[in-house]
């Protein structure tokens, strides 16, 4: 993102040539005061402060608490008015924090408000814009699932629940596997086994999350751990139960010298059965790519796309794929990106930059490729477009990500 220059910088250069000097008749001190007032007025008309909204997970369940965070890189115009949230959420707790950092001699201040909330109803809810004086946040959409029908019994003080979505995935597609350890008693320590699945790639997603949930009239503390599972063969697949070993406090005071009595417990989750589907016959691509989202983008070192003969024009291609391992992303060279006359444009590709990031919502993989194109003969050259077929696991259909044809020009040395 290109940052706008400060007001003082905008006053420099050719824009000063057409300005009328209203300070010519003022003494030096008056001119200085006039300029300071002018800068103040210009600054007061600047854009409003951007306020971002995020949540620790989405979707959530009706009987679970979750965290909403409102953050800004600058101080908003005023204090937040969270009253509109109470129409759809029960605000259980809220806090405010600020941070000041110094980067290259410049001070950056960020401020955030964190709310622990519980939804009042299920459905796709729209968080209204929250006013911070004259500033405001953008509306935010969150999905609230119905309360869990299955859960700890009335007498269960600890439990382990697991969820897997979807239950009928495609081969090599992402499955989100969630483990929740629920407890309404104090514990000293606990250990949880990790899922083990034959012929599958398993990746832990981020850090554990803690929240509270109401079940059967009791409030449980929940520790949630998520994994992404990618089955490598089709057919029936079973995720075996995970096991939790925990020391539960049974008696003892809360003083520093009081001895607490514990009892070891071992609990297991349910096994999860999956029906993994093969590559669908409707998929026509050369490289199987099941994913939730696929984006293709390109950037150029020059605009317009013309350079003198012998000079480089750098093209940067990037694909971003949500819900797929990096190993499934094809090279750009295998997607037909040549389309240039042989020997008329020299091509110098860099090593690709790849990344696979595990977040709360799953795996996001990226591949970026820079290529220097150097025309050796003046003229126009067409780079054929890029097409990347992929299978949308959300809509269960074939889609194609595309970049259109691009024409570049090599200028003669006289024209350059």
Secondary structure, 3 states (H helix, E strand, C coil): CCCCCCHHHHCCHHHHCCCCCCCCCCCHHHHHHHHHHHHHHHHHCCCCCCCEEEECCCCEECCEEEEEEEEECCCCCCCECHHHHHHCEEEEEEEEEEEEEEECCEEEEEEEEEEEEEECCCEEEEECCCEECCEECCCEEEEEECCCCCCCCCCCCEEEEEEEECCCCECCCEEEEEEEEEECCCEEEEEECCCCCCCEEEEECCCCEEEEEEECCEEEEEEEEEEEEEECCCEEEEECCCEEEEEEEEECCCCCCCCCEEEEEEEECCCEEEEEECCCCCCCCCCCCEECEEEEEEEECCCCCEEECCCEEEEEEEEEEECCCHHHCCCHHHHCCCCCCCCCEEEEECCCEEEEEEECCEEEEEEEEEEEEEECCCEEEEECCEEEEEEECCCCEEEEEEECCEEEEEECCCCC
